[in-house]
Amino acid sequence: MADDRQNLVGKVAALLAKAASTEHEPERQAFEAKAQALITRHQIDEAELGVAGGGMDERDITVEGWGNATRGVVHLWAAVAELNRCSVAHRTGRGWSRVVLFGTELDADLTTRLVEHLLPQLRLAVLADRPRSRMSYAIGWTHEVVARLAAAREAAASEAAAQRSGAVDGRSLVPTNVAARRALEEAHALRTERRTVVDSGAYGSGMAAGERADIGSSALPDRR
């Protein structure tokens, strides 16, 4: 069993190394998707991968070109970050908007790559459907896509847990990174954003489009 685990961790490390070394974007995304699937399915942590897990990366990401859909894009960053054990805050000013991402280097990289895979799809969906409220549409799209991601990852982790022990122990299968949230709170003075009111029609249209989004399943590895 120990040898099997060591081989599995080695496979993940090799996939991440290949992703970092290639300049071909589809190939990089495929390698990272396979690594992410294995990390989630088998609950592999950074210590096993030999990645320094004590420190937290802080990344300041500009959100631009989205108009009144910006809040929906921020929702996407926040939801994907939570799935990958990271935490985010939203900074705004006159004419600018940024997301502050906190997480370990590995988790922050996985969050960034997945959001970069999803954002072009959201933009195309908004342009195609021309919703009356882009913000509501983008939030609906995000909620549907993230629900699908969470369900897929939980199913994969449940299957792996059942294979290891014959039963699932009931723990959270997609844990948030408490350390990332604590680091964020220590670095920045945070306040709760006002509640977002959405247009139900545009929100529903966004959810329908989110059902058709590619969440990376085509790049996931087989179950061997």
N, C-alpha and C positions, 0 to 999 in steps of 0.2 A: 504493500500500500504506500509506503514511504517513497519507494522508487517511482511508483505511478504518479504521485503528487509532484515529485521533483521533475519528472519528465513534462508534466502539464505546465508547471511554472516556467520551465525552460522554453516550452512552445510559445507561451504568452510573451516572454521576454524577446524571443526571436521575432515575433510578429511586430512588436513595438519598435524593435530596431530596424526592421524592414520599412516600416511606415516612416520612420525618421530619415531614412537614407534615400528614399525615392523622391523624384521631382514630378512624377506622373500622378496627378491628383486623384483620378479614379482608383488607381492602384493603392495609394496611401489610404484612402477612405476604406477600401476593402480590408486592408491589413488591420486598421484600427477598429473596424466593426467586429472583425473576428476576435481580436484581443479583448474588446469590451464584453463581448458575449461570454467568453471563457472566464473573465474576471468575475462577472456577475453570477454565472451559473455555478462556479466552484468557490465563490467567496474568497478570492485570492487577494491578499493585501500587499501593500507596498514593501513591507519588511521581507516578505517571501521573494519579491521581485528584485530585492537589493536596491530599492529606491529609497533615498533619504526621506522619511515620512514625518520628521519632527517639525520642519519649517513649513510655512504657508506662503504661497505665491499670492501677490496682489496684482491684479491686472485691471487697467483702466481702459474700457472699451467704448469707443464713440459709436453712438447710434444715430445715423444720419440718413436723409433721403427717404424717410418714411412718412413724413407729414403727420396727420392725426392718427396714423396707425402705430406711432412710436410706442405708446403705452402697451399695445399688444406685443410688440417685439420685446419690450422689457419683461413682460410676463413670460415669454418664451425662454429668455435667458434665465430667469429665476427658477422656472420649473425644471429645465434641463439640468441646471446646476444642482438642484436638490437631488435629482436622480443619481447624480455622479458625486454625491457627498461634498458638494461645495456650497457656498452661500454668496448672495449678491445683495447689493444696495443700488439704488437709482439716484443719480445726481442730475439735477437740471439747472439751467440758467437761461438767460435771455438768448434764445436762438440756438441752444445746444442741449444735448442730452447724453449722459454716459451711464454705463453699467460698471460698477466696481465688483470684480469677481475675486473671491477668496477661496483657496483650496490648495491641496498639495499639487506639486507640479504635474504629476500624472493625471489626477482628477481634473485639474484645470484644463489640461490639454484635451482630454476626452470631451469635456463640456464644450470647449471652443470648437472642436472639429464637428461635433454633432450639430451645434447651432449653425455653423457655416454650411452644413449639408442641407439644413431645413429652410434657412432664410430665402434662398432663391425660389424654392417651391411656394413659400408664402407670398412672395412678391408676384409670381406668375398667377397665383390663384386670385389675388386682389385685382390685378389688371384684367383678368378674364371675366370675373363676376361683377366688377364695378359696384360694390356695395354702397349703400347710402351712408353707412357709418363704417369707415375703414378700421377704426379702433375696435368697435364691437366685433366686426368680422375677424380681425386678427386675434382677438382674445378667444373667440369661439374656436377658431382653427387651432390655436395653441392648446386649449383644454382637451380637444379631441386627440390631437397628436400625442400629447404627453400621457394621456390616459392609455393610449395604445402602447406606448413605450413601456410604461410602468407594468401593464398587464403582461407584455411579452417577457420582460425581465423577471417578473415574479414567477411566471410559469416556468421559465428556464431554471431559476433558482430552486423552486419547489421540486422540480424533477430531479435536480442534482442531489438535493437533500434526501429525497425518497430513495434514490439509488444508493446513497451512503449508509442510511440507517433504517430504511423501510418505512419511515414516517417523517413528517415535517414537524419541527419542534414548536411552531407557532411564533417564532421571533419575526421581527420585521425583515423582509427579504431584500429591501432596497433602503438601507439605513441612511439617514442624513449624517453629515459630518459635523458633530457638535463642535469640534475643535475649530473648524472653519468659521462657524457662526461666532464663536467666542473671539477669534482673531479679528473678525470684521468689526465687532462691537467695541473692541479695545482700540482699534485704529481710527474709528470714525464715530462721531456723534450722530446717532440714528434717530429718526422719528417715523411714526407710522403714517403712510400716505393716506390721503382721503379715499373713501370708498368709491369705486368706479361704477358708474351707472351705464348699462349697455342697452343698445337697441336690440330687442329680442329677435327681430327678423334677420338683421345682419349677423347677429351672433349665431343663429341657427344655420344660416347659409355658410358661415365659416366652419361650423362643426361638420357639416356635410362635406365640404371640401377637404377637411382634415382627415376624413375617413379614406380619402383617395391618396393621401400623401405617402411618399416613400419614406419609411422610417428606418430603412437600412436592412430590412429582412432579406433582400436579395443578395446582400453581401455577407450574411451570417454563415458560419461554418455548418457542416453537417453535424449530426449528433453522436458521431462515433467518439 
